[in-house]
């Protein structure tokens, strides 16, 4: 348990920040799940729309420090490759 006033304040701040970050991470995952479901559905148009909606959300997570920059880049790259594979038959 926090004893000093400073450590008590830090505990409160951490609690608030954790809640905010959890909400942001959840929101990002929801957008990514929508892209995954669109890809699984096989509809290229819906998947492309979902990807366009997910990209700014994922990048916002990077600027807020919820997701690492390279992690976001990797996720976008892999998702966009899968969406592109839907549109252009191999």
C-alpha positions in Angstrom: 0.0 0.0 0.0 1.2 3.5 -0.8 2.4 5.4 2.2 3.6 8.8 1.2 1.3 11.4 -0.4 3.3 11.3 -3.6 3.1 7.5 -3.9 -0.7 7.7 -3.2 -1.1 10.2 -6.0 1.0 8.1 -8.3 -1.2 5.1 -7.5 -4.3 7.1 -8.4 -2.7 8.4 -11.6 -1.7 4.9 -12.6 -5.2 3.6 -12.0 -6.7 6.2 -14.2 -4.1 5.8 -16.9 -4.5 2.0 -16.9 -8.3 2.4 -17.4 -7.7 4.8 -20.3 -5.1 2.6 -22.0 -7.3 -0.5 -21.6 -10.2 1.3 -23.3 -7.9 2.5 -26.1 -6.4 -1.0 -26.6 -9.9 -2.5 -26.6 -11.1 0.0 -29.2 -8.1 -0.8 -31.5 -8.7 -4.6 -31.1 -12.4 -4.0 -32.1 -11.3 -2.3 -35.3 -8.8 -5.0 -36.1 -11.4 -7.7 -35.4 -13.8 -6.0 -37.9 -11.1 -6.2 -40.6 -10.4 -9.9 -39.7 -14.1 -10.7 -40.0 -14.4 -8.9 -43.3 -11.5 -10.8 -44.6 -13.0 -14.1 -43.4 -16.3 -13.1 -45.0 -14.4 -12.8 -48.3 -15.9 -9.4 -49.2 -13.0 -7.3 -50.5 -14.9 -4.0 -50.5 -16.0 -4.3 -46.9 -12.5 -5.5 -45.9 -10.9 -2.4 -47.6 -13.3 -0.1 -45.8 -12.7 -1.7 -42.4 -8.9 -1.5 -43.0 -9.2 2.2 -43.9 -11.2 2.8 -40.6 -8.7 0.7 -38.6 -5.5 2.5 -39.7 -6.0 5.8 -38.0 -7.1 4.1 -34.9 -4.0 1.9 -34.8 -1.8 4.9 -35.5 -3.5 6.9 -32.7 -2.6 4.0 -30.4 1.0 4.5 -31.4 1.0 8.2 -30.6 -0.7 7.6 -27.2 1.9 4.9 -26.3 -0.6 2.0 -26.2 1.0 0.1 -29.1 4.6 0.1 -30.3 5.3 1.7 -33.6 6.7 -1.4 -35.2 3.8 -3.5 -33.9 1.3 -1.2 -35.6 3.3 -1.2 -38.8 3.5 -5.0 -38.8 -0.2 -5.4 -38.2 -1.1 -2.9 -40.9 1.2 -4.5 -43.4 -0.1 -8.0 -42.8 -3.7 -6.9 -42.9 -3.3 -4.8 -46.0 -1.6 -7.8 -47.7 -4.5 -10.0 -46.9 -7.0 -7.5 -48.1 -5.1 -7.0 -51.3 -5.1 -10.8 -51.8 -8.9 -10.7 -51.7 -9.1 -8.0 -54.4 -6.5 -9.4 -56.8 -6.9 -13.1 -57.4 -3.6 -14.8 -57.4 
